Amino acid sequence: MSYFVYILECNDGTLYTGITKDIEKRLDEHNNKDKGAKYTKARRPVKLLYEEKAEDRSVASKREYSIKKLSRVKKLQLINKSL
């Protein structure tokens, strides 16, 4: 089963990176449910800016980690390249 790495923009302008199997479900959780990440609960609403498919959880987790290490500028460059 495929996984996705995603970047959200929070209401306060910050960026959040995560992984999921179902982008639409996870976005709904971030915006409307208690299952959303603690970080995004206080920064709702969030919007999806970037998604990238990964072949499995291991690849997705490694890619998430590498994106999280990027500066904000580099993350925005990654997002802009995907548009």
SEFINU-832100 format. One record per atom (N, C-alpha, C): x, z, y; residue number from 1; residue in three letters. Coordinates in steps of 0.001 Angstrom, whole numbers, plus 500000, padded with zeros to 6 digits. Layout:
<recs>
@X: X | Z: Z | Y: Y | k: NUM | r: Ala
...
</recs>
This chain:
<recs>
@X: 500841 | Z: 500000 | Y: 498811 | k: 1 | r: Met
@X: 500000 | Z: 500000 | Y: 500000 | k: 1 | r: Met
@X: 500879 | Z: 500000 | Y: 501242 | k: 1 | r: Met
@X: 500475 | Z: 499242 | Y: 502222 | k: 2 | r: Ser
@X: 501241 | Z: 499117 | Y: 503463 | k: 2 | r: Ser
@X: 501035 | Z: 500308 | Y: 504389 | k: 2 | r: Ser
@X: 502057 | Z: 500561 | Y: 505134 | k: 3 | r: Tyr
@X: 502006 | Z: 501563 | Y: 506195 | k: 3 | r: Tyr
@X: 502254 | Z: 500863 | Y: 507522 | k: 3 | r: Tyr
@X: 501911 | Z: 501555 | Y: 508589 | k: 4 | r: Phe
@X: 502152 | Z: 501046 | Y: 509929 | k: 4 | r: Phe
@X: 502868 | Z: 502112 | Y: 510742 | k: 4 | r: Phe
@X: 503781 | Z: 501659 | Y: 511565 | k: 5 | r: Val
@X: 504406 | Z: 502504 | Y: 512580 | k: 5 | r: Val
@X: 503714 | Z: 502120 | Y: 513874 | k: 5 | r: Val
@X: 503345 | Z: 503108 | Y: 514680 | k: 6 | r: Tyr
@X: 502608 | Z: 502791 | Y: 515905 | k: 6 | r: Tyr
@X: 503111 | Z: 503620 | Y: 517076 | k: 6 | r: Tyr
@X: 502856 | Z: 503088 | Y: 518266 | k: 7 | r: Ile
@X: 503162 | Z: 503818 | Y: 519501 | k: 7 | r: Ile
@X: 501879 | Z: 503881 | Y: 520315 | k: 7 | r: Ile
@X: 501546 | Z: 505083 | Y: 520756 | k: 8 | r: Leu
@X: 500380 | Z: 505311 | Y: 521607 | k: 8 | r: Leu
@X: 500831 | Z: 505664 | Y: 523009 | k: 8 | r: Leu
@X: 500015 | Z: 505311 | Y: 523968 | k: 9 | r: Glu
@X: 500211 | Z: 505807 | Y: 525328 | k: 9 | r: Glu
@X: 499149 | Z: 506868 | Y: 525564 | k: 9 | r: Glu
@X: 499591 | Z: 508050 | Y: 525937 | k: 10 | r: Cys
@X: 498678 | Z: 509159 | Y: 526196 | k: 10 | r: Cys
@X: 498155 | Z: 509082 | Y: 527625 | k: 10 | r: Cys
@X: 497100 | Z: 509832 | Y: 527890 | k: 11 | r: Asn
@X: 496462 | Z: 509854 | Y: 529196 | k: 11 | r: Asn
@X: 497423 | Z: 510247 | Y: 530317 | k: 11 | r: Asn
@X: 498432 | Z: 511043 | Y: 530002 | k: 12 | r: Asp
@X: 499402 | Z: 511468 | Y: 531019 | k: 12 | r: Asp
@X: 500582 | Z: 510495 | Y: 531150 | k: 12 | r: Asp
@X: 500527 | Z: 509349 | Y: 530429 | k: 13 | r: Gly
@X: 501568 | Z: 508333 | Y: 530531 | k: 13 | r: Gly
@X: 502696 | Z: 508484 | Y: 529532 | k: 13 | r: Gly
@X: 502694 | Z: 509569 | Y: 528749 | k: 14 | r: Thr
@X: 503738 | Z: 509744 | Y: 527748 | k: 14 | r: Thr
@X: 503463 | Z: 508860 | Y: 526530 | k: 14 | r: Thr
@X: 504496 | Z: 508659 | Y: 525727 | k: 15 | r: Leu
@X: 504384 | Z: 507836 | Y: 524530 | k: 15 | r: Leu
@X: 504478 | Z: 508707 | Y: 523288 | k: 15 | r: Leu
@X: 503703 | Z: 508360 | Y: 522270 | k: 16 | r: Tyr
@X: 503686 | Z: 509084 | Y: 521004 | k: 16 | r: Tyr
@X: 503890 | Z: 508073 | Y: 519879 | k: 16 | r: Tyr
@X: 504776 | Z: 508354 | Y: 518953 | k: 17 | r: Thr
@X: 505055 | Z: 507468 | Y: 517824 | k: 17 | r: Thr
@X: 504652 | Z: 508148 | Y: 516528 | k: 17 | r: Thr
@X: 504012 | Z: 507393 | Y: 515630 | k: 18 | r: Gly
@X: 503599 | Z: 507941 | Y: 514349 | k: 18 | r: Gly
@X: 503507 | Z: 506869 | Y: 513281 | k: 18 | r: Gly
@X: 503111 | Z: 507286 | Y: 512077 | k: 19 | r: Ile
@X: 502882 | Z: 506343 | Y: 510980 | k: 19 | r: Ile
@X: 501515 | Z: 506612 | Y: 510369 | k: 19 | r: Ile
@X: 500944 | Z: 505587 | Y: 509748 | k: 20 | r: Thr
@X: 499639 | Z: 505709 | Y: 509112 | k: 20 | r: Thr
@X: 499420 | Z: 504560 | Y: 508138 | k: 20 | r: Thr
@X: 498426 | Z: 504710 | Y: 507289 | k: 21 | r: Lys
@X: 497989 | Z: 503614 | Y: 506421 | k: 21 | r: Lys
@X: 496873 | Z: 502820 | Y: 507100 | k: 21 | r: Lys
@X: 496128 | Z: 503469 | Y: 507987 | k: 22 | r: Asp
@X: 494949 | Z: 502856 | Y: 508616 | k: 22 | r: Asp
@X: 494994 | Z: 503110 | Y: 510125 | k: 22 | r: Asp
@X: 495360 | Z: 502090 | Y: 510874 | k: 23 | r: Ile
@X: 495530 | Z: 502214 | Y: 512329 | k: 23 | r: Ile
@X: 494226 | Z: 502627 | Y: 513020 | k: 23 | r: Ile
@X: 493125 | Z: 501944 | Y: 512711 | k: 24 | r: Glu
@X: 491851 | Z: 502234 | Y: 513390 | k: 24 | r: Glu
@X: 491393 | Z: 503667 | Y: 513128 | k: 24 | r: Glu
@X: 491495 | Z: 504101 | Y: 511889 | k: 25 | r: Lys
@X: 491093 | Z: 505465 | Y: 511545 | k: 25 | r: Lys
@X: 491972 | Z: 506483 | Y: 512268 | k: 25 | r: Lys
@X: 493276 | Z: 506233 | Y: 512276 | k: 26 | r: Arg
@X: 494203 | Z: 507175 | Y: 512912 | k: 26 | r: Arg
@X: 493994 | Z: 507236 | Y: 514420 | k: 26 | r: Arg
@X: 493746 | Z: 506100 | Y: 515043 | k: 27 | r: Leu
@X: 493478 | Z: 506080 | Y: 516476 | k: 27 | r: Leu
@X: 492215 | Z: 506885 | Y: 516793 | k: 27 | r: Leu
@X: 491195 | Z: 506737 | Y: 515958 | k: 28 | r: Asp
@X: 489968 | Z: 507523 | Y: 516132 | k: 28 | r: Asp
@X: 490260 | Z: 509014 | Y: 515973 | k: 28 | r: Asp
@X: 491101 | Z: 509368 | Y: 515008 | k: 29 | r: Glu
@X: 491466 | Z: 510778 | Y: 514818 | k: 29 | r: Glu
@X: 492200 | Z: 511321 | Y: 516042 | k: 29 | r: Glu
@X: 493122 | Z: 510542 | Y: 516582 | k: 30 | r: His
@X: 493862 | Z: 510978 | Y: 517777 | k: 30 | r: His
@X: 492921 | Z: 511208 | Y: 518956 | k: 30 | r: His
@X: 491911 | Z: 510360 | Y: 519084 | k: 31 | r: Asn
@X: 491027 | Z: 510437 | Y: 520243 | k: 31 | r: Asn
@X: 489822 | Z: 511357 | Y: 520070 | k: 31 | r: Asn
@X: 489347 | Z: 511532 | Y: 518846 | k: 32 | r: Asn
@X: 488047 | Z: 512193 | Y: 518677 | k: 32 | r: Asn
@X: 487981 | Z: 513333 | Y: 517673 | k: 32 | r: Asn
@X: 488987 | Z: 513486 | Y: 516859 | k: 33 | r: Lys
@X: 488896 | Z: 514462 | Y: 515770 | k: 33 | r: Lys
@X: 489955 | Z: 515550 | Y: 515896 | k: 33 | r: Lys
@X: 489773 | Z: 516601 | Y: 515101 | k: 34 | r: Asp
@X: 490764 | Z: 517672 | Y: 515038 | k: 34 | r: Asp
@X: 491981 | Z: 517275 | Y: 514206 | k: 34 | r: Asp
@X: 491892 | Z: 516171 | Y: 513460 | k: 35 | r: Lys
@X: 493010 | Z: 515712 | Y: 512643 | k: 35 | r: Lys
@X: 494095 | Z: 515035 | Y: 513467 | k: 35 | r: Lys
@X: 493804 | Z: 514722 | Y: 514724 | k: 36 | r: Gly
@X: 494808 | Z: 514110 | Y: 515586 | k: 36 | r: Gly
@X: 495987 | Z: 515048 | Y: 515777 | k: 36 | r: Gly
@X: 497113 | Z: 514494 | Y: 516123 | k: 37 | r: Ala
@X: 498314 | Z: 515305 | Y: 516335 | k: 37 | r: Ala
@X: 498096 | Z: 516305 | Y: 517466 | k: 37 | r: Ala
@X: 498700 | Z: 517459 | Y: 517337 | k: 38 | r: Lys
@X: 498593 | Z: 518498 | Y: 518361 | k: 38 | r: Lys
@X: 499019 | Z: 517946 | Y: 519726 | k: 38 | r: Lys
@X: 500071 | Z: 517126 | Y: 519716 | k: 39 | r: Tyr
@X: 500581 | Z: 516557 | Y: 520966 | k: 39 | r: Tyr
@X: 499516 | Z: 515714 | Y: 521668 | k: 39 | r: Tyr
@X: 498802 | Z: 514885 | Y: 520916 | k: 40 | r: Thr
@X: 497825 | Z: 513984 | Y: 521543 | k: 40 | r: Thr
@X: 496503 | Z: 514663 | Y: 521873 | k: 40 | r: Thr
@X: 496182 | Z: 515755 | Y: 521210 | k: 41 | r: Lys
@X: 494912 | Z: 516443 | Y: 521484 | k: 41 | r: Lys
@X: 494791 | Z: 516851 | Y: 522947 | k: 41 | r: Lys
@X: 495896 | Z: 517273 | Y: 523534 | k: 42 | r: Ala
@X: 495889 | Z: 517714 | Y: 524932 | k: 42 | r: Ala
@X: 496090 | Z: 516556 | Y: 525903 | k: 42 | r: Ala
@X: 496235 | Z: 515342 | Y: 525374 | k: 43 | r: Arg
@X: 496549 | Z: 514185 | Y: 526231 | k: 43 | r: Arg
@X: 495597 | Z: 513029 | Y: 525974 | k: 43 | r: Arg
@X: 494371 | Z: 513328 | Y: 525618 | k: 44 | r: Arg
@X: 493366 | Z: 512305 | Y: 525343 | k: 44 | r: Arg
@X: 492802 | Z: 511742 | Y: 526634 | k: 44 | r: Arg
@X: 492328 | Z: 510518 | Y: 526624 | k: 45 | r: Pro
@X: 492359 | Z: 509563 | Y: 525520 | k: 45 | r: Pro
@X: 493724 | Z: 508908 | Y: 525385 | k: 45 | r: Pro
@X: 493973 | Z: 508387 | Y: 524188 | k: 46 | r: Val
@X: 495207 | Z: 507649 | Y: 523936 | k: 46 | r: Val
@X: 494839 | Z: 506204 | Y: 523637 | k: 46 | r: Val
@X: 495797 | Z: 505301 | Y: 523869 | k: 47 | r: Lys
@X: 495535 | Z: 503907 | Y: 523517 | k: 47 | r: Lys
@X: 496727 | Z: 503339 | Y: 522763 | k: 47 | r: Lys
@X: 496421 | Z: 502459 | Y: 521852 | k: 48 | r: Leu
@X: 497439 | Z: 501842 | Y: 521011 | k: 48 | r: Leu
@X: 498173 | Z: 500767 | Y: 521799 | k: 48 | r: Leu
@X: 499509 | Z: 500892 | Y: 521863 | k: 49 | r: Leu
@X: 500325 | Z: 499903 | Y: 522563 | k: 49 | r: Leu
@X: 501123 | Z: 499035 | Y: 521608 | k: 49 | r: Leu
@X: 501426 | Z: 499562 | Y: 520418 | k: 50 | r: Tyr
@X: 502338 | Z: 498857 | Y: 519514 | k: 50 | r: Tyr
@X: 502055 | Z: 499241 | Y: 518072 | k: 50 | r: Tyr
@X: 502138 | Z: 498263 | Y: 517190 | k: 51 | r: Glu
@X: 502064 | Z: 498545 | Y: 515760 | k: 51 | r: Glu
@X: 502995 | Z: 497603 | Y: 515024 | k: 51 | r: Glu
@X: 503536 | Z: 498105 | Y: 513934 | k: 52 | r: Glu
@X: 504514 | Z: 497364 | Y: 513137 | k: 52 | r: Glu
@X: 504258 | Z: 497700 | Y: 511672 | k: 52 | r: Glu
@X: 504115 | Z: 496687 | Y: 510849 | k: 53 | r: Lys
@X: 503842 | Z: 496900 | Y: 509427 | k: 53 | r: Lys
@X: 505131 | Z: 497257 | Y: 508691 | k: 53 | r: Lys
@X: 505010 | Z: 498172 | Y: 507735 | k: 54 | r: Ala
@X: 506129 | Z: 498583 | Y: 506890 | k: 54 | r: Ala
@X: 505684 | Z: 498502 | Y: 505434 | k: 54 | r: Ala
@X: 506603 | Z: 498195 | Y: 504545 | k: 55 | r: Glu
@X: 506229 | Z: 497974 | Y: 503145 | k: 55 | r: Glu
@X: 505826 | Z: 499243 | Y: 502396 | k: 55 | r: Glu
@X: 506369 | Z: 500394 | Y: 502804 | k: 56 | r: Asp
@X: 505997 | Z: 501653 | Y: 502151 | k: 56 | r: Asp
@X: 506269 | Z: 502830 | Y: 503091 | k: 56 | r: Asp
@X: 505924 | Z: 504014 | Y: 502631 | k: 57 | r: Arg
@X: 506048 | Z: 505205 | Y: 503473 | k: 57 | r: Arg
@X: 507501 | Z: 505485 | Y: 503864 | k: 57 | r: Arg
@X: 508411 | Z: 505276 | Y: 502955 | k: 58 | r: Ser
@X: 509814 | Z: 505538 | Y: 503234 | k: 58 | r: Ser
@X: 510329 | Z: 504650 | Y: 504365 | k: 58 | r: Ser
@X: 510040 | Z: 503370 | Y: 504286 | k: 59 | r: Val
@X: 510462 | Z: 502430 | Y: 505334 | k: 59 | r: Val
@X: 509794 | Z: 502791 | Y: 506657 | k: 59 | r: Val
@X: 508511 | Z: 503126 | Y: 506610 | k: 60 | r: Ala
@X: 507780 | Z: 503494 | Y: 507828 | k: 60 | r: Ala
@X: 508365 | Z: 504757 | Y: 508460 | k: 60 | r: Ala
@X: 508680 | Z: 505748 | Y: 507653 | k: 61 | r: Ser
@X: 509238 | Z: 507000 | Y: 508174 | k: 61 | r: Ser
@X: 510603 | Z: 506788 | Y: 508817 | k: 61 | r: Ser
@X: 511423 | Z: 505961 | Y: 508181 | k: 62 | r: Lys
@X: 512739 | Z: 505666 | Y: 508750 | k: 62 | r: Lys
@X: 512615 | Z: 504919 | Y: 510074 | k: 62 | r: Lys
@X: 511674 | Z: 503974 | Y: 510130 | k: 63 | r: Arg
@X: 511473 | Z: 503216 | Y: 511365 | k: 63 | r: Arg
@X: 510893 | Z: 504128 | Y: 512454 | k: 63 | r: Arg
@X: 509968 | Z: 505002 | Y: 512088 | k: 64 | r: Glu
@X: 509418 | Z: 505961 | Y: 513048 | k: 64 | r: Glu
@X: 510538 | Z: 506810 | Y: 513648 | k: 64 | r: Glu
@X: 511421 | Z: 507288 | Y: 512805 | k: 65 | r: Tyr
@X: 512539 | Z: 508113 | Y: 513255 | k: 65 | r: Tyr
@X: 513426 | Z: 507338 | Y: 514230 | k: 65 | r: Tyr
@X: 513715 | Z: 506083 | Y: 513904 | k: 66 | r: Ser
@X: 514580 | Z: 505289 | Y: 514786 | k: 66 | r: Ser
@X: 513907 | Z: 505012 | Y: 516124 | k: 66 | r: Ser
@X: 512602 | Z: 504792 | Y: 516118 | k: 67 | r: Ile
@X: 511874 | Z: 504571 | Y: 517378 | k: 67 | r: Ile
@X: 511841 | Z: 505852 | Y: 518198 | k: 67 | r: Ile
@X: 511613 | Z: 506985 | Y: 517549 | k: 68 | r: Lys
@X: 511562 | Z: 508258 | Y: 518273 | k: 68 | r: Lys
@X: 512880 | Z: 508582 | Y: 518968 | k: 68 | r: Lys
@X: 513986 | Z: 508086 | Y: 518428 | k: 69 | r: Lys
@X: 515288 | Z: 508329 | Y: 519050 | k: 69 | r: Lys
@X: 515529 | Z: 507438 | Y: 520278 | k: 69 | r: Lys
@X: 514735 | Z: 506383 | Y: 520429 | k: 70 | r: Leu
@X: 514919 | Z: 505480 | Y: 521564 | k: 70 | r: Leu
@X: 514509 | Z: 506145 | Y: 522872 | k: 70 | r: Leu
@X: 515118 | Z: 505711 | Y: 523959 | k: 71 | r: Ser
@X: 514697 | Z: 506175 | Y: 525285 | k: 71 | r: Ser
@X: 513332 | Z: 505566 | Y: 525610 | k: 71 | r: Ser
@X: 512679 | Z: 506103 | Y: 526601 | k: 72 | r: Arg
@X: 511390 | Z: 505567 | Y: 527030 | k: 72 | r: Arg
@X: 511521 | Z: 504094 | Y: 527419 | k: 72 | r: Arg
@X: 512582 | Z: 503763 | Y: 528138 | k: 73 | r: Val
@X: 512806 | Z: 502379 | Y: 528570 | k: 73 | r: Val
@X: 512904 | Z: 501449 | Y: 527361 | k: 73 | r: Val
@X: 513661 | Z: 501857 | Y: 526352 | k: 74 | r: Lys
@X: 513818 | Z: 501043 | Y: 525142 | k: 74 | r: Lys
@X: 512496 | Z: 500913 | Y: 524383 | k: 74 | r: Lys
@X: 511714 | Z: 501979 | Y: 524356 | k: 75 | r: Lys
@X: 510401 | Z: 501905 | Y: 523702 | k: 75 | r: Lys
@X: 509496 | Z: 500913 | Y: 524430 | k: 75 | r: Lys
@X: 509518 | Z: 500951 | Y: 525766 | k: 76 | r: Leu
@X: 508700 | Z: 500023 | Y: 526544 | k: 76 | r: Leu
@X: 509174 | Z: 498586 | Y: 526342 | k: 76 | r: Leu
@X: 510470 | Z: 498373 | Y: 526196 | k: 77 | r: Gln
@X: 511004 | Z: 497044 | Y: 525914 | k: 77 | r: Gln
@X: 510501 | Z: 496560 | Y: 524549 | k: 77 | r: Gln
@X: 510490 | Z: 497433 | Y: 523557 | k: 78 | r: Leu
@X: 509980 | Z: 497093 | Y: 522237 | k: 78 | r: Leu
@X: 508505 | Z: 496708 | Y: 522315 | k: 78 | r: Leu
@X: 507744 | Z: 497475 | Y: 523059 | k: 79 | r: Ile
@X: 506314 | Z: 497195 | Y: 523226 | k: 79 | r: Ile
@X: 506121 | Z: 495847 | Y: 523911 | k: 79 | r: Ile
@X: 506863 | Z: 495603 | Y: 524977 | k: 80 | r: Asn
@X: 506726 | Z: 494346 | Y: 525724 | k: 80 | r: Asn
@X: 507114 | Z: 493130 | Y: 524903 | k: 80 | r: Asn
@X: 508093 | Z: 493266 | Y: 524008 | k: 81 | r: Lys
@X: 508495 | Z: 492152 | Y: 523144 | k: 81 | r: Lys
@X: 507373 | Z: 491764 | Y: 522201 | k: 81 | r: Lys
@X: 506535 | Z: 492717 | Y: 521842 | k: 82 | r: Ser
@X: 505472 | Z: 492455 | Y: 520866 | k: 82 | r: Ser
@X: 504230 | Z: 491811 | Y: 521501 | k: 82 | r: Ser
@X: 504173 | Z: 491802 | Y: 522812 | k: 83 | r: Leu
@X: 502985 | Z: 491246 | Y: 523498 | k: 83 | r: Leu
@X: 502989 | Z: 489742 | Y: 523523 | k: 83 | r: Leu
</recs>
